[in-house]
Every structure is written in C-alpha cells, then in structure tokens.
Amino acid sequence: MGVVMLTNWAGNYTYGAAQIHHPRTVEELQETVAGARRIRALGTRHCFNDLADGPDALVALDGLESTPEIDAQARTVTVTGGTRYGTLAQHLHPAGWAVHNLASLPHISVAGAVATGTHGSGDASRNLAGAVAALEIVGPDGALRTVRRGDEDFAGSVVALGALGVVTRVTLDIEPTYDVAQEVHVDLPWPAALEHLDEITGSADSVSLFTDWTGDTIQQVWRKSRVTPSYQQRAELFGATPADGPRHPLPGIDPVNCTAQLGEPGPWHDRLPHFRMDFTPSNGDELQSEFLVPRAHAVQALEAVRSLGDRISPLLQVTEVRTMAGDDLWLSGAQGGPRVGLHFTWRPLQREVTALLPTIEAALAPFDARPHWGKLFADEGRDLARLYPHWDDFRALVARTDPEGVFRNAYLERHVL
Ligand SMILES: Cc1cc2nc3c(=O)[nH]c(=O)nc-3n(C[C@H](O)[C@H](O)[C@H](O)COP(=O)(O)OP(=O)(O)OC[C@H]3O[C@@H](n4cnc5c(N)ncnc54)[C@H](O)[C@@H]3O)c2cc1C
C-alpha cells in the first residue's frame, strides 16, 4: 500500500485516491476489497479521464502477474487482469497462438482495455472485449465469482467500466498464429475516400485512415493484411499511392518506433499495433478523444467533422478513422452493429480541447455517436442513455451487484449511474 501521487499516462490527470494497494495474491486482493469502503481497480493508467479514479483507494494488479495459461483444446488463454497485451503476445506467438486483433499500442492491460471497449480496426474484427470468454471478478464483499459467455450477466459484465468489481483473470479466445503484412498509402483524395469508403476499409483485414482534416487528401492509409498464399501488395488505392518508405502516423516524425511496413510479413503482434512493443513510452505529449458512429452514418459523420476542420486542426496532431464489427456487449461502443471510430490525437492543450468537444459532439449527435469511455468527451447533455439500448439493464446489474456502491466514483455518477 502507498500514498497516491500518481498521474495517468498522458499526465493530464492526477488520481485523487488516498491509497493504492498492490496485493501479491488473490486472497490478499479479496481481503483488501472486502475491507474497503470505496475502491477502484487501476490498470496501466492509459485512460485520459478520471474513469479509473476513486475517492478512497485504488488497487493495481501488477503484483499478481503470472504466466498466461493456454488451453489448446478450448482455444482460450487465461491471464491475470493486469497483464499487458504485449506480454500476452510474447507468450502466445511462440506457442503457435494469437488473438484476433490488438489496439494501436500493446502496452495496455487486458482488464483495463476490455473494461472500456478498446478496439483496433477491421470490418470483420470485433473490439478486444469481443474475445472475452470468461471473467473472474472480486465483488464488493471480497467474494470471487466467474462470469462466462452464455451466462445471463455476461453481456453486461465485460465492458463494465470497473463498476462490477476487480477482474482478477480474463479468459480470451485464441486462434492459430498468423502473419500480417502492413502497407501504407499516401494522399487518398477526399472525394474518393467518401465515395469508396467501404471498399477501402474492406481492402485489408485492418485499415486506418490518418488525416489532419486539412487539404484535399487523407494523408495516410495504413492497411494490415493477414498473409495468405494470395496476398499481394497493392499498387494504387483509389488515387492514393504506396509510400516510398516507412511512415509515422504524424507527418515528419521518424518512424523508428513504428511496426514494420512496406508489405514485409511478420507475426501478428509485430504488425497489428502501430507502435513496437520494445518502444515503451512512459508518458505522452498528447490527449485523445474518439466517437463511434454506426457504419451506415460513416460518410455523413466524416463530412460533419470535416466541416469543422479549421477549428479542429490547430489543436490536432492527427485523426485516425477505424472500423469495427458489431457485438452484443451492453456498454460496448460497437454494441448492436458495426461502427466507424473517428479518433482525435490532440496536442496537449486540455483547456482548448475541452472547449471544442461540445461542438464536435453536437455535429455528431445526429449520428448517435458514442464517445470512447476512456478518452476525453464532454457529454454536456448527460444523455448517453439514449445511445445504449441496455442502459437500464446495466444500471440494474450494478445496483444488484454492488448495492453499497463500493466501486462507484465521480465519473460513474456523472455519466452512468
Ligand atoms: C497511447 C494510447 C493509445 C491508445 N490506443 C487505443 C486504441 O488503439 N484503441 C482504443 O480503443 N483505445 C486506445 N487507447 C485507450 C485505452 O485503450 C483505454 O483507455 C484502456 O482502457 C486503457 O487500459 P488501462 O489498463 O490503461 O486502463 P486504466 O486507465 O488503468 O483503467 C481503465 C478502466 O478499466 C478499469 N480496470 C482496469 N483494470 C481493471 C481490473 N483489473 N478490473 C476491473 N476494472 C479494471 C478501471 O477501473 C477503469 O475503469 C489508447 C490510449 C493511449 C494512452
């Protein structure tokens, strides 16, 4: 246990909790939770807001790290909640296994990523929570329970914002390991992007479009393809041309920390994240926001944001547009059908970004845009409820599971409960 003087990864938020616990066993964790009036689980601190914080105490699972357990017959792996995706990949790949997708950074914890609906990109790829087959959770009284796919509470328990307890173990679906080749195209004309969006995002297993909303072209398109016998590098892409060398998503930045490009095949975990596992940024000079809109509204949503380009670009490092398949997890950004994510990597200008967010959210409101739970958003109207058909079910689940509000915090009271 120690006194918290801790910031999140971006350094824009200082946790207010009075204590942080680092239990070394599950039993110790159970005792800690059972003895707490209010407590919240803390992952790798990559959220950009106060979601993980609590008034009294935090508990981090970094003392519980253990070797991932692969069950080849069930095609699952079980990890402790604090395990980072990069660490998981280093165990899975040599054993001949993989997960279906990864986020842009491999340094985030499995339980923390799953709790907020973290995603990569890919028309056919569900967000990372979509791979969860079971969760082991310490409830408010310190008791351990397991929730499995198919159980009544499962769909509400996976993307759960830390509101149902501390996830000690996560079981994820796995599949045989695979290779991926990554290509970057530059200068995709905006009219072609809007007219052929479906063909572009469907042209590889995972596609990201990077733009700063200025000019007539989308600056970069990153395409990650599983390497099959029929894989071929793509020459032209609706007017965009292959990059003549490796690229960083931000123009002019050295791509040395980016995963290999130029169509060179490599293991899934060395290509699906944009950034290399052995490059470990301990903090970042950036802020992030993201809004997930139903696939059917993607073009209109892009046009709406583009009309704000001259207000957005002075605060922006880059926007990334990604796609994801739908799922049935109650608070997932992709619950109910496929979505397109409009992501903003901001310059570290919290005041200016916070002032602009309501304008962006108003422009996206007609398209039922769901904000990413872990990034900056305004929610000025406090009306997230209308975006999630299972909103009341989730609130009822929280009320039943945690009647005394042990896992409540200011964020949950402001936006959810
Ligand atoms: C550089 C960077 C890149 C990113 N890239 C992506 C991306 O590609 N795609 C994307 O969707 N998001 C992305 N994010 C956002 C990030 O994935 C989410 O914020 C994610 O929740 C971070 O996980 P964490 O472990 O750091 O969580 P934390 O910030 O530590 O916690 C997040 C939430 O998870 C809960 N939690 C953590 N551990 C547990 C546990 N054991 N049991 C129960 N609840 C728990 C916390 O209580 C809190 O509610 C990025 C963030 C950064 C900083």
The ligand as an ORCA input file, in Angstrom:
! r2SCAN-3c Opt
* xyz 0 1
  C      -1.169      5.887    -26.393
  C      -2.541      5.301    -26.271
  C      -3.044      4.545    -27.315
  C      -4.341      4.040    -27.239
  N      -4.807      3.312    -28.283
  C      -6.083      2.861    -28.270
  C      -6.608      2.129    -29.364
  O      -5.904      1.806    -30.321
  N      -7.919      1.764    -29.319
  C      -8.727      2.082    -28.274
  O      -9.906      1.745    -28.306
  N      -8.238      2.733    -27.191
  C      -6.945      3.128    -27.176
  N      -6.446      3.797    -26.086
  C      -7.288      3.923    -24.891
  C      -7.008      2.768    -23.930
  O      -7.006      1.551    -24.589
  C      -8.097      2.679    -22.859
  O      -8.132      3.850    -22.166
  C      -7.898      1.481    -21.909
  O      -8.986      1.426    -21.030
  C      -6.608      1.595    -21.144
  O      -6.401      0.460    -20.353
  P      -5.645      0.632    -18.950
  O      -5.306     -0.710    -18.430
  O      -4.544      1.607    -19.072
  O      -6.845      1.216    -18.103
  P      -6.916      2.272    -16.897
  O      -6.902      3.646    -17.444
  O      -5.927      1.961    -15.847
  O      -8.390      1.888    -16.404
  C      -9.475      1.955    -17.308
  C     -10.733      1.351    -16.721
  O     -10.544     -0.042    -16.576
  C     -10.841     -0.422    -15.256
  N      -9.962     -1.512    -14.892
  C      -8.624     -1.603    -15.054
  N      -8.184     -2.756    -14.563
  C      -9.269     -3.415    -14.093
  C      -9.475     -4.650    -13.438
  N      -8.477     -5.499    -13.175
  N     -10.742     -4.992    -13.069
  C     -11.778     -4.182    -13.304
  N     -11.640     -2.985    -13.926
  C     -10.411     -2.623    -14.308
  C     -10.568      0.808    -14.412
  O     -11.268      0.768    -13.194
  C     -11.094      1.878    -15.334
  O     -12.486      1.941    -15.204
  C      -5.151      4.292    -26.097
  C      -4.625      5.028    -25.028
  C      -3.330      5.524    -25.113
  C      -2.769      6.303    -23.962
*
